[in-house]
Amino acid sequence: MIFNRLSVTAFAIALGLSVPSAVPAGSKDIVETAAAAGQFETLAAALSAADLVGTLQGDGPFTVFAPTDDAFAALPEGTVETLLKPENRAQLTEILTYHVVPGKVMSSDLSDGMTAETVMGKEITVSMDGGVKINDATVTTADVEASNGVIHVIDAVMLP
C-alpha cells in the first residue's frame, strides 16, 4: 500500500511550521502549503484521520483538488463528524484519494472534457464551461505550487 503512517502529533507539528515569507513559492510540500493557507483545517483533520498526511508529504508529484473548510461545511450536517470516526476510515480514505491525481497537472494542462484517473481509481472529468470545474466542483484558485506537486482549490467536496 502506498500510504505511509504518520502520527497525529507529527501532523500537528507539520501544521505548526512557520515559514518565513522569503521562502520561495513551491518550497513547502502539499501539506505545509495547505496548512499555511489557513482555509483547509477540515481537510487537514481528514487527512490526519485517514493517515494520508505522510503520503502527501512524499515525493509525488501529486495534483490535489483541495476542498476548503466552506466546502466541507456545505455537506449535510454531521457528515464530516461521521467520516472522521475511526470506523469510517476506509470511506474517508476513498473520498480523499478521489481528490488526488498522480502527477503534476497545471491549469494550462486542462481541457474541456478531459478525464483523469484519481489515486482512488475512479475518474474525474474537467469542464471548462463557465470556469474550470472538476466534476461539479469549481476551481476557485488554480496552480498553487508545492515542492511535491500542485494544489487547485475547489468549492465542493467531490464524492466518488
Buried (B, 14 or more C-beta within 10 A) or exposed (E): EEBEEBEEEBBEEBBEEEEEEEEEEBEBBBBBBBBBBEBBBBBBBBBBBBBBBBBBBBEBBBBBBBBBBEBBEEBEEEBBEEBBEEEBBEBBBBBBBBBBBBEBBEEEEBEEEBEBEBBBEEBBEBBEEEEBBBBEBBBBBBBBBBBBBBBBBBBBBBEB
